Amino acid sequence: MSLYDAVPDGGDRPVAWTRSQAGALTRSDDAVAPIVYPPESDPLSDDVHVWDTWILRDRDGSIATVDGYRVILSLTAPAHVLPGKRHDVAAIRCFYSRDGREWHDGGPVFDRDDALGARQWAGSALLDDDGSVYVYYTAAGRADADELTYEQRIAMAAGGRVKTAGDGLRIEGDWDHEVILEPDGDYYEREDQSRGMIYTFRDPWFFEDPATGRAYLLFEGNTPVPEGSDACDGDHELQEFNGSIGVTESPTGDPTDWELRPPLLDAVCVNQELERPHVVVRDGRYYLFFSSHDHTFAPGVDGFDGLYGFVADSLRGDYRPLNGSGLVLTNPANAAFQTYSWMAFAHRDEVLVQSFFNYYDLGDLTLDDVGRLPDEKQLGKFGGTLAPTVRLDVDGDRTRIRGTLAHCRVPTENEDLPPLRRVADRESTGGYGRRGPSGR
């Protein structure tokens, strides 16, 4: 059984991102971010590469503050590891800041030997009302396997606390790691069912619905589309593109207790990979965001590396694509891979968007070409830190880029941001760096 077998009229299916909607994708002025250049000095760490990042949040979704510090958690790898190999050795570290500008390395969140999987991929982190920290993450592969595998399970580490002393901060504790979710084969495809280019069951993100008080984890998955299904008008090639945004609910509110629910949205026939899904609630509307790549769109759909979004009047509402197509933010055509892994969060009357500084100064090189360069040149074209924070104006089902802040900026709760005169405005030259397009 699958969602596509459930009932003849498809009544159990989630809201769909349709080929017609995705066919309207275009790089509009409102959605294209400015060119990014390296900062003069890395605001996070010279010792590690940093990519997928999330903010430590309170249960209600607000940014947590502990003794005046804000905390981010990031996937990291030693700075000497080639960019294309970083996912194979990924580990979670934390960084902390009082002003959201200057960051300090708080070290690994937990011992990799104790964590589940051969390496840990992206997730989220909850600072609960009693001070307990829960880290939700993707357990990728198995530590006892003879070779690198790509099995994905959703795991949780419970038992941590944020500890501060002097001028330092750590997240530590007697961590208890457990797998909390695995694909069921009905709502969410198992790896042995996959026919697509990429298999996904990852990126857990904690969300407490302000309308109901119920707790959820959103995640990235794939909708099972059996052989012989009429999905995509029976086109077997298009059926391989079956990305979905999954959800699991805590029936008790306990952040360790979860039950699978049907997906919120799927992209069958459109896209294989809806990464790092998350929700921002504004004016009673639920804005569902996710990241995706140009190469994971199905044949006949021309998409981009970008942040995509939908809006509904409730978490399980009738989601409509933002800006008609779903595209919220993308890179310029001449720097198509400069940033990735966007994460939106509310700040006063704006929505701000984090991402990481990916590949830059590529010229005519493809990403495959980069992988064939000498090691030093590969490392020289990878940003490996957080990008400038993007400022978004969100109004109903429309969005537009308002400008940017500096690299790694997470404003404090009541902080006034600089006024904007035009879309290309930035907080300071530090937001783009002063080295010019070559990074020198």
LUMBA-652198 format. One record per residue (C-alpha): y, x, z; residue in three letters. Coordinates in steps of 0.5 Angstrom, whole numbers, padded with zeros to 4 digits, always signed. Last residue first. Layout:
BEGIN
YXZala;...
END
This chain:
BEGIN
+0075+0084-0005arg;+0072+0077-0006gly;+0072+0077-0013ser;+0076+0070-0013pro;+0082+0073-0009gly;+0082+0077-0002arg;+0086+0072+0002arg;+0082+0067+0004gly;+0082+0060+0003tyr;+0083+0057+0009gly;+0086+0063+0012gly;+0092+0062+0007thr;+0094+0056+0012ser;+0092+0049+0013glu;+0091+0047+0006arg;+0095+0043+0001asp;+0091+0042-0006ala;+0091+0035-0005val;+0099+0034-0004arg;+0104+0034+0001arg;+0100+0033+0007leu;+0102+0033+0014pro;+0098+0038+0019pro;+0093+0036+0024leu;+0095+0033+0030asp;+0090+0035+0036glu;+0087+0029+0040asn;+0080+0031+0040glu;+0080+0038+0038thr;+0080+0040+0031pro;+0073+0043+0028val;+0075+0048+0023arg;+0070+0053+0021cys;+0074+0056+0015his;+0081+0053+0015ala;+0083+0046+0014leu;+0083+0042+0007thr;+0086+0037+0003gly;+0087+0030+0002arg;+0080+0029-0002ile;+0079+0021-0004arg;+0075+0016-0002thr;+0074+0008-0004arg;+0069+0003-0001asp;+0074+0001+0004gly;+0079+0006+0005asp;+0077+0013+0007val;+0082+0019+0006asp;+0078+0026+0007leu;+0080+0032+0010arg;+0075+0038+0008val;+0073+0044+0013thr;+0074+0050+0010pro;+0067+0053+0009ala;+0062+0056+0014leu;+0059+0062+0013thr;+0053+0065+0009gly;+0058+0067+0003gly;+0053+0069-0002phe;+0055+0073-0008lys;+0055+0080-0005gly;+0048+0079-0002leu;+0045+0078-0009gln;+0049+0084-0011lys;+0046+0088-0006glu;+0039+0086-0007asp;+0039+0087-0015pro;+0040+0081-0019leu;+0034+0077-0021arg;+0036+0071-0016gly;+0043+0071-0018val;+0040+0069-0025asp;+0036+0063-0023asp;+0042+0061-0019leu;+0046+0061-0026thr;+0051+0066-0028leu;+0057+0065-0033asp;+0062+0067-0028gly;+0058+0067-0021leu;+0064+0069-0016asp;+0061+0064-0011tyr;+0055+0062-0008tyr;+0054+0058-0001asn;+0060+0057+0004phe;+0057+0052+0008phe;+0060+0045+0009ser;+0064+0041+0014gln;+0067+0034+0012val;+0073+0031+0016leu;+0074+0023+0016val;+0081+0021+0017glu;+0085+0016+0022asp;+0083+0020+0028arg;+0078+0025+0027his;+0071+0022+0024ala;+0065+0026+0022phe;+0062+0028+0015ala;+0057+0034+0014met;+0056+0037+0008trp;+0050+0041+0006ser;+0053+0045+0000tyr;+0059+0050-0002thr;+0061+0054-0008gln;+0055+0052-0012phe;+0059+0049-0018ala;+0065+0054-0018ala;+0067+0053-0025asn;+0066+0046-0025ala;+0069+0045-0019pro;+0065+0043-0013asn;+0064+0036-0011thr;+0066+0030-0006leu;+0065+0023-0005val;+0060+0021-0011leu;+0056+0014-0010gly;+0058+0012-0017ser;+0063+0006-0016gly;+0067+0010-0011asn;+0063+0009-0005leu;+0056+0006-0007pro;+0055-0001-0004arg;+0050-0002+0002tyr;+0047-0009+0004asp;+0047-0008+0011gly;+0042-0004+0016arg;+0047+0000+0019leu;+0052-0006+0019ser;+0058-0008+0014asp;+0056-0003+0009ala;+0058+0003+0005val;+0055+0008+0001phe;+0056+0016+0000gly;+0055+0022-0004tyr;+0057+0029-0002leu;+0056+0034-0008gly;+0052+0039-0012asp;+0053+0035-0019phe;+0050+0029-0022gly;+0048+0028-0030asp;+0043+0022-0030val;+0038+0022-0036gly;+0033+0026-0033pro;+0032+0024-0026ala;+0037+0028-0021phe;+0034+0034-0017thr;+0038+0039-0021his;+0045+0037-0019asp;+0043+0038-0012his;+0044+0032-0006ser;+0048+0031+0000ser;+0048+0025+0004phe;+0053+0020+0007phe;+0052+0013+0010leu;+0059+0010+0012tyr;+0058+0004+0016tyr;+0064-0001+0017arg;+0067-0004+0023gly;+0074+0000+0022asp;+0070+0006+0021arg;+0063+0008+0023val;+0060+0015+0020val;+0053+0015+0019val;+0048+0021+0017his;+0043+0023+0012pro;+0042+0031+0011arg;+0039+0031+0004glu;+0038+0026-0001leu;+0033+0029-0005glu;+0029+0026-0011gln;+0034+0023-0015asn;+0035+0017-0020val;+0028+0013-0021cys;+0027+0012-0014val;+0034+0013-0010ala;+0032+0009-0004asp;+0036+0006+0002leu;+0036+0004+0009leu;+0028+0006+0009pro;+0023+0002+0013pro;+0022+0003+0020arg;+0018+0008+0024leu;+0018+0008+0032glu;+0021+0013+0036trp;+0021+0015+0044asp;+0024+0022+0046thr;+0031+0019+0046pro;+0029+0013+0050asp;+0033+0008+0048gly;+0027+0003+0049thr;+0025+0001+0042pro;+0027+0008+0039ser;+0028+0007+0032glu;+0026+0011+0026thr;+0030+0011+0019val;+0029+0014+0012gly;+0034+0015+0007ile;+0030+0016+0001ser;+0028+0020-0005gly;+0024+0018-0011asn;+0024+0022-0017phe;+0017+0023-0019glu;+0018+0015-0022gln;+0022+0018-0027leu;+0017+0022-0031glu;+0012+0016-0030his;+0016+0011-0034asp;+0013+0004-0032gly;+0020+0001-0032asp;+0023+0005-0027cys;+0018+0002-0022ala;+0012-0002-0025asp;+0007+0002-0021ser;+0001+0005-0025gly;+0001+0011-0021glu;+0003+0009-0014pro;+0011+0010-0012val;+0011+0012-0005pro;+0018+0013-0002thr;+0021+0020-0001asn;+0024+0022+0006gly;+0030+0025+0009glu;+0032+0023+0016phe;+0036+0018+0020leu;+0034+0017+0028leu;+0036+0011+0031tyr;+0038+0009+0038ala;+0040+0001+0039arg;+0047+0000+0043gly;+0048-0006+0038thr;+0055-0006+0035ala;+0056+0002+0037pro;+0049+0004+0033asp;+0047+0010+0037glu;+0045+0015+0032phe;+0041+0022+0032phe;+0040+0026+0025trp;+0033+0028+0023pro;+0033+0033+0017asp;+0026+0033+0014arg;+0021+0029+0011phe;+0021+0032+0003thr;+0017+0034-0002tyr;+0020+0037-0008ile;+0018+0037-0016met;+0015+0030-0015gly;+0008+0028-0015arg;+0007+0027-0008ser;+0002+0023-0005gln;-0001+0029-0001asp;+0005+0031+0002glu;+0006+0024+0005arg;+0010+0019+0002glu;+0014+0015+0007tyr;+0014+0007+0008tyr;+0007+0007+0006asp;+0004+0014+0007gly;+0006+0014+0014asp;+0010+0021+0014pro;+0010+0024+0021glu;+0015+0024+0027leu;+0015+0026+0034ile;+0012+0033+0034val;+0013+0036+0040glu;+0017+0042+0044his;+0018+0042+0051asp;+0024+0047+0053trp;+0025+0050+0060asp;+0032+0051+0059gly;+0038+0054+0055glu;+0044+0052+0051ile;+0049+0058+0052arg;+0056+0059+0053leu;+0061+0065+0055gly;+0068+0066+0058asp;+0066+0066+0065gly;+0059+0062+0066ala;+0057+0056+0062thr;+0050+0053+0061lys;+0049+0047+0056val;+0042+0044+0058arg;+0035+0044+0055gly;+0029+0040+0057gly;+0027+0037+0050ala;+0026+0040+0043ala;+0024+0035+0038met;+0020+0035+0032ala;+0020+0032+0025ile;+0014+0034+0021arg;+0015+0038+0014gln;+0009+0042+0010glu;+0012+0047+0006tyr;+0007+0053+0007thr;+0008+0061+0008leu;+0001+0064+0008glu;-0005+0065+0013asp;-0002+0059+0017ala;-0002+0059+0025asp;+0006+0058+0025ala;+0005+0052+0021arg;+0010+0050+0015gly;+0017+0047+0017ala;+0018+0044+0023ala;+0025+0040+0022thr;+0029+0039+0028tyr;+0032+0034+0033tyr;+0035+0038+0039val;+0035+0034+0046tyr;+0040+0037+0051val;+0040+0034+0058ser;+0047+0033+0061gly;+0045+0026+0064asp;+0049+0022+0059asp;+0046+0026+0053asp;+0048+0032+0049leu;+0045+0030+0043leu;+0043+0035+0037ala;+0042+0034+0030ser;+0037+0037+0025gly;+0036+0042+0020ala;+0030+0047+0019trp;+0026+0051+0023gln;+0021+0056+0021arg;+0013+0057+0022ala;+0013+0050+0025gly;+0014+0048+0032leu;+0018+0052+0037ala;+0016+0057+0042asp;+0015+0063+0038asp;+0022+0061+0035arg;+0025+0062+0042asp;+0030+0057+0044phe;+0038+0056+0042val;+0038+0063+0039pro;+0045+0066+0041gly;+0052+0063+0043gly;+0056+0067+0038asp;+0063+0066+0039his;+0068+0062+0035trp;+0075+0062+0034glu;+0078+0056+0030arg;+0075+0049+0034gly;+0080+0051+0040asp;+0075+0052+0046arg;+0069+0055+0041ser;+0062+0055+0041tyr;+0056+0058+0037phe;+0049+0056+0037cys;+0043+0059+0034arg;+0037+0055+0030ile;+0032+0060+0026ala;+0031+0060+0019ala;+0026+0065+0017val;+0023+0062+0010asp;+0030+0059+0009his;+0033+0065+0008arg;+0029+0068+0002lys;+0034+0066-0003gly;+0040+0069+0000pro;+0036+0076+0001leu;+0035+0077+0009val;+0040+0083+0011his;+0045+0078+0015ala;+0039+0076+0019pro;+0038+0069+0018ala;+0041+0062+0021thr;+0041+0055+0021leu;+0047+0052+0025ser;+0048+0049+0032leu;+0056+0047+0033ile;+0059+0047+0040val;+0066+0045+0043arg;+0068+0048+0049tyr;+0073+0046+0055gly;+0068+0046+0060asp;+0063+0042+0056val;+0066+0038+0050thr;+0061+0033+0046ala;+0064+0031+0039ile;+0063+0023+0039ser;+0057+0020+0037gly;+0056+0015+0042asp;+0050+0019+0045arg;+0055+0025+0046asp;+0055+0030+0040arg;+0053+0038+0039leu;+0056+0039+0032ile;+0051+0040+0026trp;+0050+0046+0021thr;+0046+0048+0015asp;+0048+0055+0013trp;+0050+0061+0017val;+0048+0068+0015his;+0047+0073+0021val;+0050+0079+0024asp;+0057+0079+0022asp;+0058+0072+0026ser;+0062+0066+0026leu;+0069+0067+0024pro;+0067+0072+0018asp;+0073+0076+0017ser;+0078+0076+0011glu;+0075+0069+0009pro;+0071+0069+0003pro;+0074+0064-0003tyr;+0074+0057-0004val;+0076+0053-0010ile;+0079+0046-0009pro;+0075+0040-0008ala;+0073+0035-0013val;+0073+0028-0011ala;+0080+0025-0012asp;+0081+0029-0018asp;+0075+0026-0021ser;+0068+0030-0023arg;+0064+0024-0026thr;+0058+0020-0024leu;+0058+0013-0027ala;+0051+0014-0029gly;+0049+0014-0022ala;+0051+0006-0021gln;+0047+0004-0027ser;+0041+0009-0025arg;+0041+0005-0019thr;+0042+0007-0011trp;+0037+0002-0008ala;+0038-0002-0002val;+0031-0002+0001pro;+0025-0006-0001arg;+0021-0011+0003asp;+0023-0017-0002gly;+0021-0013-0008gly;+0019-0020-0012asp;+0012-0018-0012pro;+0011-0016-0005val;+0009-0010-0001ala;+0006-0006-0007asp;+0013-0002-0009tyr;+0014-0001-0001leu;+0007+0002-0001ser;+0000+0000+0000met;
END
